[in-house]
Amino acid sequence: MVLSQNSIFILEFIATIAFAISGVLSALRKRMDIVGICACGFLAAFGGGTLRDVLLDRRPFFWVDHQVVLFAALLISIGCASLVSLQRLERGQRWLQIPDAIGLGLFCATGTHLSWITEQPPIVAVMMGVITGTFGGVLRDLVCNEIPQLFSDHRPYAICAAAGGLSYTIFASLDAPSWWAMTACALTTTGCRALAVVLDFKLPPLGNR
C-alpha cells in the first residue's frame, strides 16, 4: 500500500519545519543577520529534499509545488530570530539536537519511501533516505563556516539514517503497509540519534595512531 500524497506532504512539512528550526538556531549561534538566518533555515529545511528530487528526477521540487511550506519555513526563521536570545540558546545547547533528530528521522523515512516506490534497488533507497536526511544539515554547516556535523561530530548521524532506511526496506520487502515501514524508519533513525546524543556515544576517530 502506497501512502497518499497528503500523508507524504504532512511528514515532509513536519520534517521541513524541524530542520528549519535547526538551521535558524545554528545561524543565531554565529550571530548572523536576518538574511543569513533565513538562508540557513532554507538550506537546512530544503537542501536534502531538493537533492533527492534532482537524483530521482522528481519535478516540481517539494518547496516549489507546496509554497506554503516555503512561507512557513521563512516565517519560523524570522520568528525564532526575534524570540530566541543567545543566552537561552547557550543554556539549552543539548536540547537543540531534538529538532535535528526529528527532522533526520522524518526526512529519512520520506526519502527512502519515495525512492522505494519508484522501484529503485534497496541500497539506492537507503542512500536516498540518508541523502534526504543529512544533506540539508551539511549545507547549513557549510554556510555557518563549520566542518559539517555529519563528518565531525563523531556521534552516529548518517549511520542512524542508514539503520532507519534498512528497517524500511526490511518491512517493505515483507509487504508490510507503507506506514509501518515509514514509522519503523523514522523511529529507528530518530531514536538512534537521540540515544547517541543523550549517552554522548561517539565513533572513534581514525588516523590518530
Phi, psi and omega in degrees: 000125180268136179293150178289161178298327178296320179294317177298318180300315182298315181295316180290328177297312179298315180297320180298315180295318180299316181287327176299318178298317180296323178294318179296316181295322176296319179294322178296322178297331179270004179057043178283161174278183187296328178294314178296321179297314179294322179296315179295318178298318180295312183295318179295321185285321191244352185299310182293317180294325179292316177298319177301313181296325176296313183292326180268001180057046177261127178224148353286167177298157183304315185282344174278319181288329181236079185292342177298328178291321178299313179296321180297317180296319179292320179295320178294322178300313180293319180296315179296320180297329182277331190256333186266123178270155180297325180296314178295325181298316181291324180292327183256033187305315183294324182290344179293342179285343185295306180298328179294318180293322179294313178299321178301313181295315183290318179293323177298319180295313182290322179296317178295318182296313182295328176286319182297318184286349172268010175065036172285154176301153182307317181296325177290320178299317178297316180296323177296323176296317179296316180297315180299320184279337189247334190291328176299320178294325177297313179297319178303312183290324178296318178294328177278008177060043177234152169297128184308135179306328179304327185257341190243346187290330183070345171281138181307129180229290176297327178296322177296318179295319179296321178296320177295316178298322178296320178296325177298310184296328178294311179296317182295324179293335178271010180062031174288155176304148184302323183290332173296311182298318181290323177296316178300318180297310183295316181293320179296313182295307182295318181297315179297317180294318180297318178297319180299321180288312183296317182274356182054041179281130182230145173283141181293134177290149179259160176087009181257012183278000000 
